[in-house]
Amino acid sequence: MNALLKLTIRDILDLYGQRKLSPLEYWEAVEHRIAAFEPQVQALYLYDPEDARAQAKASTERWARGERLGVLDGIPVTIKELIATKGQPVPLGTAAVELVPALEDAPVSARLREDGAVIFAKTTCPDYGMLSSGLSSFHPLSRNPWVLSQNPGGSSAGAASAGAASFGPLHIGTDIGGSVRLPAGWTGLFGFKPSQGRIPVDPYYVGRCAGPMTRTVEDAAIAMATLSRPDWRDATSLPPNDFDWLDLDIDVRGMRIGLMMEAGIGLAVDAEVAEAVMAAAAKYEAAGAVVVPVAPVMTRAMLDGLDSFWRSRFWGDIETMPEERRAKILPYIYQWAEGGASISGVQAVRGFNQTIEMRKAAGKLFTTVDAVISPTNPIVSYPADWASPTNDPARPFEHIGFTVPWNMSEQPASSINCGFSTSGMPIGLQIVGPRFDDLTVLKLSRAFEQWSGGIASWPEPGRPA
C-alpha cells in the first residue's frame, strides 16, 4: 500500500499545511488504489476520477493561497448512493427507480462541498437500503475486502467496502437499524451513528441517521464538525454544537458501563464474538470503570411490530408503481414487502407503537448506567451473495437486535473493531451513550482504540476469495 493511504485526516491536513503534500498528490494515490482494488470489491457508483482531479487541483490552489474552505478541504470522501448529490440520479439501489438527476444536494453533501471535500464517488447499497448486504438489483455485488467471498454488511455496503479497501479516509453512510454500525463491524471500520438530528438528513424518516465510517475515531470526530451543521430541511436538526468534537480525552474511573451480551431476540451470539466483546469489557474494567451485566432492550413483540410497520410503510411506497417497474425490485425485498399488503392500518400503527416501547426501554436502562457496550453484530460473517445473515425474507431482521433500539431511542452509538475471528474476519464492539451525548461515545471509543492499538494492517488487493 502507498504509505500516503495509511495517513489519518489530521496527518493529511498537517502535510497540506506544511506544503509537503498537496490535495492533488494525495488524490492521485487514492486513484491508483481504486484502480487496483475496485474491480474486486465493487464499492463505487458514479466514480469520476477526472472530476475528482479537478476538485483536488482546485483545493491545491486554495491551500497555496491560504484560503481553504473548511477543515475537510482536499480530503477525498464518498457518499452513500441514496444521499442526494445535485445533478446526479439517486437510484436507491434498485433497478425499479427511474434515473432522474437530483435537483439539489442533501444536507450531508451540501456540508461537505461547503468545506471543500473532494467527493469522488457515491457508494453502493441494496434496493431501497433495506438489507444488511451489498446485494442489489441495480449495483454490482459489493464484497468484503478482508475475505472477498464474505458480505460487507449493509445497507452502507459500498461505504464499508471502500473504507476497508483504503479508498481514502472518510465515507458517509446512513443508519436506520444498524446500517452504519453493522457493516463497520464486519469490515473493521469505526462507524458512528449520532443522536437523531445531529447530522441533518433529507428525506427524514423515523430513526434515520447519517454517519461517518472511518479507520480511526479521530477521523470521524473531525468529520462531525462539518456534518453536524444544522439544516432546515430536517425538522429534527439539532442546534449548532457548543462543544469541541476533538475533545476526546476521558477518565472512565467510576463510570457505570452496562454490558449487554444478549440481544433479546434473533440470532445467537457467536462464541468468537462473545469472547472478543468480553475481552473489550475487561479493558474498561481495568481502567477503572464499573462494568455491570444488563438485560436486553429488545423483545420479540418489538421486532415483529417494527417488521409490520416497515413492511406496510414500504408497500405503501411501491404499490402504485407500474407493475413492470415493481417487477425489477430485488425478489427478496419484494417478497418481504408483499406482506405489507395484508397489514391493516390498525396493525401498522400498533407496529409503529413498538418503536415507542423501544424508546421507553432504552430510557429506563440509561437511568442505571452511563453507557452500554455490546456486540455490534451477533455473528462473524456470511456469504457475499446473501441478502441478510439468515437469507430468509420471512426473518429479515434477526441480526439487528443490538443496533436497532438506539435508532428508535435517538441515542448515539458506535462500532469499533475489538478483534478478529479465526477466519480472519473483523469483530465489532458497539458503544452506546445517552441521548445527545455524542461526545462521550466518541471518547469511550477513542479510549478503547488507544488501549487496543487499532488495526495496523488493512486488506490488500488479491486477498483470498
C-alpha positions in Angstrom: 0.0 0.0 0.0 1.2 3.5 -0.8 2.2 5.0 2.6 0.0 8.0 2.0 -3.1 5.8 2.2 -2.2 5.0 5.8 -2.4 8.6 6.9 -5.2 9.9 9.1 -7.1 13.1 8.2 -5.0 15.0 10.8 -1.8 13.7 9.2 -3.0 14.7 5.7 -4.1 18.2 6.8 -0.8 18.7 8.6 1.1 17.8 5.4 -1.1 20.1 3.3 -0.4 22.9 5.7 3.4 22.3 5.6 3.3 22.2 1.8 4.8 18.7 1.9 1.7 17.1 0.2 -0.9 18.6 -2.0 -4.6 17.5 -2.3 -3.9 16.6 -5.9 -0.9 14.4 -4.9 -3.0 12.7 -2.3 -5.9 12.2 -4.6 -3.6 10.5 -7.2 -2.6 8.0 -4.5 -6.3 7.2 -3.8 -7.0 7.0 -7.6 -4.3 4.4 -8.0 -5.6 2.4 -5.1 -9.1 2.4 -6.6 -7.8 1.2 -9.9 -6.1 -1.8 -8.1 -8.8 -2.8 -5.7 -12.2 -1.7 -7.0 -12.6 -4.5 -9.6 -12.6 -6.9 -6.7 -14.7 -5.1 -4.1 -17.1 -3.1 -6.4 -17.9 -0.5 -3.8 -18.4 2.6 -6.0 -21.1 4.2 -8.1 -20.7 7.3 -10.4 -17.0 7.2 -9.8 -15.5 10.1 -11.7 -11.7 10.4 -11.4 -11.4 13.3 -13.8 -13.8 15.4 -11.8 -12.0 14.3 -8.6 -8.7 15.5 -10.1 -10.3 18.8 -10.9 -11.7 19.2 -7.4 -8.3 18.2 -5.9 -6.5 20.7 -8.2 -8.8 23.5 -7.1 -8.2 22.5 -3.4 -4.4 22.5 -4.0 -4.7 26.1 -5.4 -6.8 27.2 -2.3 -4.2 25.7 0.1 -1.4 27.5 -1.8 -3.3 30.8 -1.4 -4.0 30.1 2.3 -7.8 30.2 1.5 -9.0 26.7 2.4 -12.8 26.5 2.6 -13.1 24.3 5.7 -11.5 21.6 7.8 -12.1 18.9 5.1 -10.8 20.9 2.2 -8.9 18.5 -0.1 -10.0 15.3 1.8 -11.4 12.6 -0.6 -14.8 11.3 0.5 -17.5 9.0 -0.7 -21.2 9.4 0.0 -23.8 6.6 0.1 -25.7 6.5 -3.1 -29.1 7.3 -1.6 -27.8 10.6 -0.2 -28.6 13.1 -3.0 -25.9 15.0 -4.9 -27.1 17.7 -7.2 -27.3 16.7 -10.9 -26.9 13.0 -10.3 -29.5 10.3 -10.1 -30.5 8.6 -6.9 -31.4 5.0 -7.8 -31.8 3.9 -4.2 -30.0 0.7 -5.0 -32.8 -0.6 -7.2 -33.5 -1.1 -10.9 -37.1 -0.1 -10.3 -36.4 3.6 -9.9 -36.2 6.0 -12.8 -32.8 7.7 -13.0 -33.7 11.4 -12.6 -31.0 13.9 -11.6 -31.4 15.3 -8.1 -32.3 19.0 -8.0 -30.1 19.8 -5.0 -27.6 18.4 -2.6 -28.9 16.6 0.5 -27.6 18.2 3.8 -24.6 15.9 4.1 -23.5 16.6 0.5 -24.0 20.3 0.9 -21.9 20.5 4.1 -19.1 18.5 2.5 -19.0 20.8 -0.5 -19.0 23.9 1.6 -15.9 22.7 3.3 -14.1 21.7 0.1 -14.1 17.9 0.4 -13.3 16.0 -2.8 -16.5 14.0 -3.4 -15.2 11.4 -5.9 -17.9 8.8 -5.9 -21.2 7.5 -4.4 -21.2 4.1 -2.8 -23.4 1.1 -3.4 -26.4 0.0 -1.3 -29.1 -2.7 -1.7 -32.6 -1.9 -3.0 -34.0 1.0 -1.0 -31.4 0.4 1.6 -33.5 -2.4 3.0 -30.8 -5.1 3.5 -27.7 -5.7 5.6 -25.9 -6.7 2.4 -24.4 -5.4 -0.8 -27.0 -7.3 -2.8 -28.8 -5.0 -5.3 -30.9 -5.2 -8.4 -29.0 -2.1 -9.7 -25.4 -2.2 -8.5 -22.8 -4.9 -8.8 -22.3 -7.0 -5.7 -20.1 -5.3 -3.2 -17.7 -7.6 -1.3 -15.8 -7.5 2.0 -12.2 -6.6 1.3 -11.0 -8.8 4.2 -12.4 -12.0 2.6 -13.9 -11.4 -0.8 -16.4 -14.3 -0.5 -17.9 -12.6 2.5 -20.5 -9.9 3.0 -19.5 -6.4 3.9 -22.9 -5.9 5.6 -25.2 -3.1 4.8 -27.1 -1.2 3.9 -24.0 1.1 3.7 -22.3 -1.8 1.9 -20.2 0.1 -0.6 -19.1 2.6 2.1 -17.8 -0.2 4.2 -16.0 -1.9 1.3 -14.5 1.4 0.2 -13.3 2.2 3.7 -11.7 -1.1 4.4 -10.1 -1.1 0.9 -8.4 2.2 1.8 -10.2 4.4 -0.8 -9.4 7.5 1.3 -10.1 8.2 5.0 -13.8 9.2 5.0 -17.0 7.5 3.8 -20.6 8.6 4.7 -23.3 6.0 5.3 -26.9 6.1 6.7 -28.3 4.1 9.5 -32.0 3.3 10.4 -31.5 0.0 12.2 -27.7 -0.5 12.1 -26.7 0.3 8.5 -23.6 2.2 9.5 -22.6 0.2 12.6 -23.3 -3.3 11.2 -21.1 -3.0 8.1 -18.5 -1.1 10.1 -18.4 -4.1 12.5 -18.0 -6.6 9.7 -15.2 -4.6 7.9 -13.2 -3.4 10.9 -14.1 0.3 10.5 -15.2 2.8 13.1 -18.8 3.6 12.4 -20.7 6.4 14.2 -24.4 6.8 14.3 -25.0 10.1 16.1 -28.0 11.3 18.1 -31.1 11.9 15.9 -30.8 15.2 14.2 -27.1 15.7 15.0 -26.4 15.2 11.2 -29.4 16.5 9.3 -30.9 14.2 6.7 -33.4 14.8 3.9 -35.7 13.0 3.5 -36.1 12.4 7.2 -37.7 9.1 8.4 -38.1 7.9 12.0 -34.8 6.6 13.2 -32.9 7.5 10.1 -29.4 9.0 10.6 -26.3 9.6 8.6 -22.8 8.9 10.0 -19.1 8.7 9.1 -17.3 5.5 8.5 -13.5 5.8 9.0 -10.5 3.9 10.1 -9.9 5.9 13.3 -12.1 7.6 15.8 -10.5 10.9 15.4 -11.2 10.9 11.6 -14.9 10.5 12.4 -14.7 13.3 15.0 -13.1 15.7 12.6 -15.8 14.9 10.0 -18.5 15.5 12.6 -17.7 19.2 12.9 -18.6 19.6 9.2 -21.5 17.1 9.0 -23.3 18.3 12.1 -24.1 21.8 11.0 -27.9 22.3 11.1 -30.1 22.3 8.1 -33.7 23.5 8.0 -34.8 20.5 5.7 -34.6 18.1 8.7 -37.1 19.1 11.4 -35.1 17.1 13.9 -31.9 19.0 13.2 -30.2 20.0 16.4 -28.8 23.4 17.3 -25.1 24.2 16.4 -22.7 22.4 18.6 -21.3 24.2 21.6 -18.5 21.7 22.2 -15.2 20.7 20.6 -15.5 17.4 18.6 -11.8 16.8 19.1 -12.1 16.9 22.9 -11.6 13.1 23.1 -9.9 12.5 26.4 -11.8 10.7 29.1 -11.2 9.2 32.5 -13.5 6.2 32.8 -12.9 5.6 36.5 -16.2 5.3 38.3 -18.2 5.2 35.1 -21.0 2.6 35.2 -21.0 0.7 31.9 -23.6 -1.8 31.1 -22.5 -5.0 29.3 -25.3 -6.4 27.1 -24.3 -9.8 25.8 -27.8 -10.9 24.6 -29.9 -9.0 22.2 -33.2 -10.5 23.5 -34.2 -11.7 20.0 -32.8 -13.0 16.9 -29.5 -14.8 16.1 -27.5 -16.1 19.0 -24.1 -14.5 19.6 -21.2 -16.5 18.1 -18.6 -17.7 20.6 -15.8 -15.7 19.0 -17.8 -12.6 19.1 -18.7 -13.0 22.7 -15.1 -13.7 23.6 -13.9 -10.5 21.9 -16.6 -8.3 23.5 -15.9 -9.7 26.9 -12.2 -9.0 26.5 -13.1 -5.4 25.5 -15.3 -5.1 28.6 -12.3 -6.2 30.7 -10.2 -3.3 29.3 -12.8 -0.8 30.6 -12.9 -2.5 33.9 -9.1 -2.5 34.1 -9.2 1.3 33.5 -11.5 1.8 36.5 -15.0 1.6 35.1 -17.7 -0.4 36.8 -18.9 -2.9 34.3 -22.3 -4.5 35.1 -24.4 -7.0 33.1 -27.6 -5.6 31.7 -30.6 -7.2 30.2 -31.6 -6.8 26.6 -33.7 -3.9 25.5 -35.4 -5.7 22.6 -38.3 -8.1 22.7 -39.9 -10.3 20.1 -43.0 -8.1 20.1 -40.9 -5.0 19.4 -39.0 -6.6 16.5 -42.2 -8.1 15.0 -44.0 -4.8 15.4 -41.2 -2.9 13.6 -41.3 -5.5 10.9 -45.0 -5.0 10.4 -44.6 -1.2 10.3 -41.7 -1.2 7.9 -43.4 -3.7 5.6 -46.6 -1.7 5.4 -44.8 1.6 5.0 -42.7 0.2 2.2 -45.6 -1.4 0.5 -47.4 1.9 0.6 -44.4 3.4 -1.3 -44.4 0.9 -4.1 -48.0 -0.4 -4.5 -48.8 2.3 -7.1 -45.6 1.8 -9.0 -46.2 0.4 -12.5 -46.1 -3.3 -12.4 -43.2 -3.6 -14.9 -41.1 -1.4 -12.7 -42.1 -3.1 -9.5 -41.0 -6.4 -11.0 -37.5 -5.1 -11.1 -37.2 -4.9 -7.3 -34.8 -7.4 -5.8 -37.1 -10.5 -5.3 -36.0 -11.0 -1.7 -37.2 -7.4 -0.8 -40.3 -7.6 -3.0 -41.3 -10.9 -1.3 -40.8 -9.3 2.1 -42.7 -6.1 1.1 -45.7 -8.0 -0.2 -46.6 -9.0 3.3 -47.4 -5.3 3.9 -50.4 -5.6 1.6 -52.3 -7.6 4.2 -51.4 -5.4 7.2 -54.3 -3.2 8.3 -53.9 0.4 9.3 -54.5 -0.5 12.9 -51.8 -3.2 12.8 -49.4 -0.8 11.2 -50.0 1.8 14.0 -49.5 -1.0 16.6 -46.3 -1.9 14.9 -45.1 1.8 15.0 -46.0 1.9 18.7 -43.4 -0.7 19.3 -40.8 2.0 18.4 -42.1 3.9 21.4 -41.7 0.8 23.6 -38.0 0.6 22.4 -37.5 4.2 23.4 -39.1 3.6 26.8 -37.0 0.5 27.5 -33.8 2.3 26.4 -34.6 5.3 28.6 -35.2 3.1 31.6 -31.9 1.3 31.1 -30.0 4.5 31.0 -31.3 5.5 34.4 -28.9 2.8 35.8 -25.8 3.2 33.6 -23.7 5.9 31.9 -23.1 3.9 28.7 -23.7 0.4 27.3 -21.3 -1.9 25.4 -22.4 -4.9 23.4 -21.6 -6.9 20.2 -22.3 -4.9 17.1 -23.2 -8.0 15.1 -24.1 -11.3 16.6 -22.3 -13.4 14.0 -18.8 -13.4 12.5 -19.8 -13.3 8.8 -22.0 -14.6 6.0 -21.7 -15.1 2.2 -21.4 -12.0 0.0 -24.4 -13.0 -2.2 -26.8 -13.4 0.8 -29.4 -10.7 1.3 -29.1 -11.0 5.1 -27.4 -13.2 7.7 -30.5 -15.5 7.6 -31.1 -15.1 3.8 -34.7 -15.6 4.6 -37.3 -12.8 3.7 -39.6 -14.1 6.4 -36.9 -13.5 9.0 -35.0 -10.4 7.7 -34.2 -8.6 10.9 -32.8 -11.3 13.2 -29.4 -9.7 13.3 -30.3 -6.1 14.3 -31.3 -6.7 17.9 -28.2 -5.0 19.3 -28.4 -2.0 17.0 -31.9 -1.0 16.1 -33.2 0.1 19.6 -30.7 3.0 19.6 -32.2 4.4 16.4 -35.6 4.5 17.9 -34.4 5.9 21.2 -32.4 8.5 19.2 -29.2 7.8 21.1 -25.6 7.9 19.8 -23.9 4.6 19.1 -20.7 3.5 17.5 -19.0 0.3 16.3 -15.3 -0.2 16.8 -13.1 -3.2 16.0 -12.4 -5.3 19.0 -10.7 -8.3 17.4 -10.7 -10.9 14.6 -12.2 -14.3 14.2 -10.1 -17.3 13.4 -11.3 -17.0 9.8 -9.8 -13.5 9.6 -13.0 -11.5 9.9 -13.3 -8.3 12.0 -15.5 -8.3 15.1 -17.3 -5.1 16.2 -17.8 -3.7 19.7 -20.9 -1.4 20.0 -20.7 1.6 22.4 -23.9 3.4 23.2 -24.3 6.7 25.1 -27.2 8.9 26.5 -29.2 10.9 24.1 -27.4 13.9 22.7 -24.1 12.9 24.5 -22.4 12.1 21.2 -19.0 13.2 22.5 -19.0 10.6 25.3 -19.5 7.8 22.8 -16.5 9.2 20.8 -14.4 9.5 23.9 -15.2 5.9 25.0 -14.4 4.7 21.5 -11.2 6.6 21.4 -10.1 5.2 24.8 -10.7 1.7 23.6 -8.8 2.4 20.3 -5.8 3.6 22.3 -5.9 0.5 24.6 -6.2 -1.9 21.8 -3.9 -0.2 19.3 -6.5 -0.2 16.5 -6.0 -2.1 13.2 -2.4 -1.8 12.0 -2.8 -3.6 8.6 -5.7 -3.2 6.2 -6.7 -5.5 3.3 -4.7 -5.5 0.1 -5.8 -6.5 -3.5 -5.5 -10.1 -4.2 -6.7 -11.4 -0.8 -8.5 -14.8 -0.7 -11.9 -15.2 -2.2 
